[in-house]
Amino acid sequence: MGKGCVESITTNVITLKIQLENKPPSPLPCSIILALPRPQQLKRILVHLSSMGVKDIHLLQTARVEKNYWQSPVLNNNN
């Protein structure tokens, strides 16, 4: 956490001056339990949860979850 300033911009390079003043906050000490949503919604949810610092996310199969959602590339470890 701190301040940043763009010093110069050229065709191929952007030069930044960054001054870090504080350590980042600790991750949230919580777990999220979530019924597997549609793949597009899951992408958005994961972005928001990770930006909030949530490290422990559990996805569940429930009666309303389509079984083919589990085949989605979003759940692949390489993404």
C-alpha positions in Angstrom: 0.0 0.0 0.0 1.4 3.4 -0.9 1.5 5.8 -3.8 2.4 5.5 -7.5 3.1 8.1 -10.2 3.6 7.7 -13.9 7.0 9.3 -14.8 7.0 8.7 -18.5 5.2 7.0 -21.3 6.7 6.0 -24.6 5.5 3.7 -27.4 6.8 0.5 -25.7 7.5 1.5 -22.1 5.6 3.0 -19.2 7.9 4.1 -16.3 6.4 4.2 -12.8 7.7 5.6 -9.5 6.2 3.6 -6.6 6.6 4.4 -2.9 5.3 1.7 -0.6 4.4 3.0 2.8 2.5 0.2 4.6 2.4 -3.5 4.6 -0.7 -5.0 2.9 -3.5 -6.1 5.2 -3.6 -9.8 6.3 -5.9 -12.2 4.5 -9.4 -12.5 5.9 -9.6 -15.3 8.4 -12.8 -16.8 6.8 -13.9 -19.6 4.6 -16.5 -19.4 1.8 -18.8 -22.3 1.1 -20.6 -21.8 -2.2 -22.8 -23.9 -4.4 -21.2 -24.1 -7.8 -22.6 -21.2 -9.9 -22.6 -20.9 -13.7 -19.0 -20.7 -15.1 -19.2 -17.1 -16.1 -20.5 -16.1 -12.7 -17.8 -18.2 -11.0 -15.1 -16.2 -12.8 -16.5 -13.0 -11.4 -17.0 -14.4 -7.9 -13.5 -15.7 -7.7 -12.1 -12.3 -8.8 -14.1 -10.5 -6.1 -13.3 -13.0 -3.4 -9.5 -13.0 -4.2 -9.5 -9.2 -4.2 -11.0 -9.3 -0.7 -8.3 -11.6 0.5 -10.3 -14.8 0.9 -8.0 -17.8 0.6 -10.3 -20.7 1.4 -13.2 -21.3 -1.0 -15.2 -24.5 -1.0 -17.5 -25.3 -4.0 -20.4 -27.8 -3.5 -22.7 -29.9 -5.6 -26.3 -29.2 -4.7 -29.6 -30.3 -6.2 -29.8 -27.2 -8.4 -26.2 -27.2 -9.7 -26.0 -28.5 -13.3 -23.6 -31.4 -13.3 -21.9 -30.2 -16.5 -20.7 -27.1 -14.7 -18.0 -29.3 -13.1 -16.5 -29.9 -16.6 -15.9 -26.2 -17.1 -12.4 -25.0 -17.9 -12.8 -22.4 -15.1 -12.2 -25.2 -12.6 -9.0 -26.3 -14.3 -5.9 -25.7 -12.2 -4.1 -24.2 -15.2 -6.3 -21.1 -15.3 
